[in-house]
Protein backbone atom coordinates (compact mmCIF):
# COMPACT_ATOMS: atom_id res chain seq x y z
CA UNK A 1 0.00 0.00 0.00
CA UNK A 2 1.33 3.41 -1.00
CA UNK A 3 0.70 5.77 1.93
CA UNK A 4 -0.23 9.40 1.27
CA UNK A 5 1.64 10.69 4.34
CA UNK A 6 4.94 9.50 5.79
CA UNK A 7 6.52 10.22 9.14
CA UNK A 8 9.75 12.13 9.69
CA UNK A 9 11.85 8.97 10.02
CA UNK A 10 10.68 7.58 6.67
CA UNK A 11 11.17 10.97 4.99
CA UNK A 12 14.69 11.32 6.37
CA UNK A 13 15.61 7.84 5.14
CA UNK A 14 14.22 8.58 1.66
CA UNK A 15 16.18 11.84 1.43
CA UNK A 16 19.33 10.59 3.13
CA UNK A 17 19.33 13.31 5.77
CA UNK A 18 18.69 13.37 9.50
CA UNK A 19 15.36 14.13 11.12
CA UNK A 20 16.93 17.29 12.57
CA UNK A 21 17.73 18.46 9.04
CA UNK A 22 14.08 17.99 8.08
CA UNK A 23 12.99 19.99 11.10
CA UNK A 24 15.37 22.79 10.09
CA UNK A 25 14.07 22.68 6.51
CA UNK A 26 10.56 23.03 7.88
CA UNK A 27 11.54 26.08 9.93
CA UNK A 28 13.38 27.72 7.02
CA UNK A 29 10.64 26.98 4.51
CA UNK A 30 12.47 24.50 2.28
CA UNK A 31 10.05 21.65 2.92
CA UNK A 32 6.57 21.92 4.34
CA UNK A 33 5.65 19.57 7.15
CA UNK A 34 2.10 18.99 8.17
CA UNK A 35 0.96 17.86 11.61
CA UNK A 36 -0.76 14.64 12.56
CA UNK A 37 -4.17 15.59 13.96
CA UNK A 38 -3.90 13.38 17.03
CA UNK A 39 -0.22 13.20 17.95
CA UNK A 40 0.84 16.55 16.44
CA UNK A 41 3.95 14.87 14.99
CA UNK A 42 5.38 16.12 11.72
CA UNK A 43 4.20 14.22 8.66
CA UNK A 44 5.12 14.78 5.04
CA UNK A 45 3.24 14.24 1.82
CA UNK A 46 4.96 11.43 -0.05
CA UNK A 47 4.45 13.45 -3.22
CA UNK A 48 6.42 16.42 -1.77
CA UNK A 49 9.33 14.15 -0.80
CA UNK A 50 9.39 12.54 -4.25
CA UNK A 51 9.35 15.97 -5.94
CA UNK A 52 12.26 17.08 -3.74
CA UNK A 53 14.22 13.93 -4.63
CA UNK A 54 13.62 14.62 -8.33
CA UNK A 55 14.88 18.20 -7.89
CA UNK A 56 17.93 17.01 -5.98
CA UNK A 57 18.77 14.45 -8.68
CA UNK A 58 18.42 17.05 -11.46
CA UNK A 59 20.66 19.51 -9.62
CA UNK A 60 17.89 22.11 -9.36
CA UNK A 61 18.00 24.28 -6.28
CA UNK A 62 14.89 23.83 -4.11
CA UNK A 63 12.69 26.91 -3.87
CA UNK A 64 11.58 28.26 -0.54
CA UNK A 65 7.91 28.48 0.28
CA UNK A 66 6.78 32.02 0.97
CA UNK A 67 7.09 32.99 4.61
CA UNK A 68 4.45 34.87 6.48
CA UNK A 69 5.12 38.56 6.36
CA UNK A 70 5.89 40.26 9.63
CA UNK A 71 4.73 43.76 10.31
CA UNK A 72 7.60 46.19 9.96
CA UNK A 73 8.17 48.41 12.97
CA UNK A 74 7.10 51.98 12.44
CA UNK A 75 10.59 53.40 12.88
CA UNK A 76 10.08 56.17 10.31
CA UNK A 77 7.89 58.33 12.47
CA UNK A 78 9.16 59.46 15.86
CA UNK A 79 7.44 58.29 18.98
CA UNK A 80 5.59 60.87 20.97
CA UNK A 81 4.85 60.64 24.63
CA UNK A 82 2.31 62.53 26.66
CA UNK A 83 3.62 63.46 30.05
CA UNK A 84 1.43 64.14 33.01
CA UNK A 85 2.90 66.58 35.49
CA UNK A 86 1.75 66.65 39.09
CA UNK A 87 2.47 69.67 41.21
CA UNK A 88 2.84 68.99 44.88
CA UNK A 89 2.14 71.71 47.41
CA UNK A 90 4.03 72.10 50.63
N, C-alpha and C positions, 0 to 999 in steps of 0.2 A: 504494500500500500504506500502510495506517495503522499506524504503528509503535506498540508498546506503551510503549517508553521513548524519551525524547528527551534530547539532551545539553544542557549548560548554555547554549550559544550559542542553540540553537533555543528553549529555554524563555525566555531573556531577550528574544528578539525577539518571542515571542508575548505576553509580559507588558508589553513596552515599558520594561524596566528593564535595568540593566547586570548583567553576570555577577557583579560584586562585590556588588551588592545581593542577588542570589540566595544568594551564599555567606553573607552576613550574616543573611539570613532563615533559612538552615539552622542557623546557630549559635544564633540566638535562639528557634528553634522555630516560626517562622511557616510554614515550608514544608519538608517532609521530603525530603531528597535521599537517594538510594540510591547505592551504589558499584558501578561496573562490575567484574565479577569478575577481569578480566585486567589492565586498565589502572588500576583504582582511581579513575577519574574519577567526578565526580558525574553521575548520571543522574536524571531525573525521570519519574514516571509521567505520561503524557499526560493521563490522567483527572484527576490532582491539579491539573495546570495549568489544565485546562478548568474545573474546579470553582472554582478561585481567580479565574479571569476572570469567571465568573458572579457570584461574590460581590462582586467589585470593581464590576461593572456595576450591581448592585442596590443598592450603597451599604452593604452589610453589612460590618461589621468582621471581618476574619479572626480566627479563634480560634487560640490557641497550643496546640501539642501539649504534653502533660504532660512536664515535664523530670524527669530522674532525680533522686531525692531524695538529698541529701548528708547524711551523718551530722553531727548537730549536736555541737559540742564540749561536753564535759562541764564547763562552767564553773560549774555550780551547786555542785558539791562541791569543797572545797579540795584542792589537791594535797598529798600527804604525801611526805616524803623520809626515807629511812633513811640515817643518817650512820654511817660507820665511823670510829672514832677510834683512832689508833695512838699509843701512848706510846713515846717514844724514851728510852732510858737513856743517861746520860753515860758 
